[in-house]
Amino acid sequence: MQTDGPSPWLKFAQGVVDGMYAKQEVLLGMIEALVKKTERLSKGKTLKNMTYRPAFNNFCNLLASTSTRAYKTFQRQFGGRGI
């Protein structure tokens, strides 16, 4: 497949390194949680005692209080505290 320039993922990674997304705390927390979750599960570890960025935690709490079904769907993908 032909692409025009670097992939969006490489652009995003470079933007993170350059601090372009520093104020996107929920997004960065979501990606960090996904990476940690994937690493832990690939090592055969559980998700107990994981820590999350405060902004991500607050987003999860808000989502869970709005819709537990939506939160559980979100949690399966990105992680987050159990409810």
CORLIN-V695940 format. One record per backbone hydrogen bond with DSSP energy under -0.5 kcal/mol. NH is the residue of the N-H (numbers start at 1). CO is the residue of the C=O. Records with the same first field share a line. If there is no record, write none. Layout:
NH: CO  CO
This chain:
5: 3
11: 7
12: 8
13: 9
14: 10
15: 11
16: 12
17: 13
18: 14
19: 16
20: 15
21: 15
22: 19
24: 21
25: 23
28: 24
29: 25
30: 26
31: 27
32: 28
33: 29
34: 30
35: 31
36: 32
37: 33
38: 34
39: 35
40: 36
41: 37
42: 38
43: 39  40
44: 41
45: 40
50: 47
57: 53
58: 54
59: 55
60: 56
61: 57
62: 58
63: 59
64: 60
65: 61
66: 62
67: 63
71: 67
72: 68
73: 69
74: 70
75: 71
76: 72
77: 73  74
78: 74
79: 75
